[in-house]
Amino acid sequence: MLPYMNARQTIGQEDRPLIYLIAVVVIVAVAAALLLVRERRFRRRPRLLGEIMDEADALERELHECRSRLREIPALVTTLPPAAQLSARATLVAEPQVQAALRDLLSHRLWLREHGATATLAELESARGALAGAKAALATQLERLASVRSDLEAARAAQTTRADAHP
C-alpha cells in the first residue's frame, strides 16, 4: 500500500466524530429553522385575522357615514327647483346599495367567525384584500357624495340669493 493512502485512512478515522458533529449541528439548525417558520405562520394567522377585523370595522363605519350623508340630501333637495331635485334624487338610489354592502359585510364576519381558524392564509389574505378594495371603492363614492352635497348647497345658496334679489 502506498504511504499516502495509509495516512488518508488514518485522517478519515480521526475525522469521523467531527463529521458526525457537523451533521448533528446541520440537522439541529434545519429543525430550528423549520420550527421558526412554523411559529411565524402560527403568529401570522391571529395578526391577519385582527387586520381583517380592523378593515371590516373601518368599512362598516364608512358605510354608516355614507348612509348618514345620503339621508341628509333630501333636506337639501326640497328647496331646489324640480330639475335640480331630479338629479339630486338620483343619488338616493345608492342607499339600498349601502344596505346591501352592510349585509354582505355581516355575512363576511359570520364566515370569519365560522371558518377563520381553519381558512388558509391565502384565503385570509384574499379576504383582507377584498375588504381593502371595497373600502377604497366606498371612499370614491363618499367623495362623489360630498361633491353632490356641495353642488346642492351651492344651488340652494344661489336660489336663495335670487329669491332675495327678486322679492
Order of alpha helices (4+ residues) and beta strands (2+ residues): alpha-alpha-alpha-alpha
